[in-house]
């Protein structure tokens, strides 16, 4: 599949889209309520380059609802994409309303995003997806990348639609025409080994040949150290230790795209202290983290974690326009430009 910067749109199947795409599609594979297994391999060509600035990235596989007559234009309820900074991004959207009339910022339209590592150009990547499609709480979504479980979610994962979904694979970038990329940009992907199974199928049946067996995250937290025991009386012994390292993530918003300013603070010793050991992808002159920012090895003792502390971060969101430091949904005047406060406490 190849998309050039000079392309102006493709016709595929019986559907025309004036925004640039080059895709194959197959309709009628599932309805809401069905269980399905999907497997395929994708290879991002070494010449792949996207300077469009899209906050979404280029979709390389998408599960798209046909929609009911009352629905407006919508994003796919599940998409696997390549971001402009060359990371794998997975997005899932759900809405229980029979008519989805406001996709961005709607009160019941919820987005969930995951990142699955950097894209290695020229390398085949095997994907396996298991879904029980539902707009209710009984939905299930599991996604493996090269055998590693990268998404596991129980709960709603689809629109409330009657028509069957459409499976599309290839390249689609909604910003390609409106935000003209460099004339030398090319989005080229290769797709192979597509397999689809019903509720009676399995990982092994749909996984591309040679794909690693499925795994889950089995890495335990680090072991507490410096354990000491002090006898206080004949019936009491006090234990103390250096707690295992604690980490958390900030900057995730299920309904919009989020960016977190590079300086994040923790309340410790009655003052705000800037955190180090931040893990994430810096963009925009290395000032903003895109997506999830992991705060690794928080400098808190076990006692401090038990008592609780606070994290302060400055967050920007994109919902068709920039909203910075919002305290309310209106995000105007004194309701904007605020730092977000997160309390952390060991339970």
Beta strands, then each sheet from edge to edge (+ up, - down):
strand 1: 2-4
strand 2: 10-12
strand 3: 15-17
strand 4: 21-27
strand 5: 35-44
strand 6: 58-65
strand 7: 78-82
strand 8: 87-94
strand 9: 110-118
strand 10: 124-132
strand 11: 140-145
strand 12: 148-154
strand 13: 165-172
strand 14: 186-197
strand 15: 225-233
strand 16: 236-242
strand 17: 248-250
strand 18: 257-261
strand 19: 265-268
strand 20: 271-274
strand 21: 278-283
strand 22: 288-295
strand 23: 309-313
strand 24: 315-318
strand 25: 322-324
strand 26: 340-344
sheet 1: 1+ 14- 5+ 10- 11+ 12-
sheet 2: 2+ 3-
sheet 3: 4+ 13- 6+ 7- 8+ 9-
sheet 4: 15+ 16-
sheet 5: 17+ 22- 18+ 24- 25+
sheet 6: 17+ 22- 21+
sheet 7: 20+ 19- 23+ 26-
end
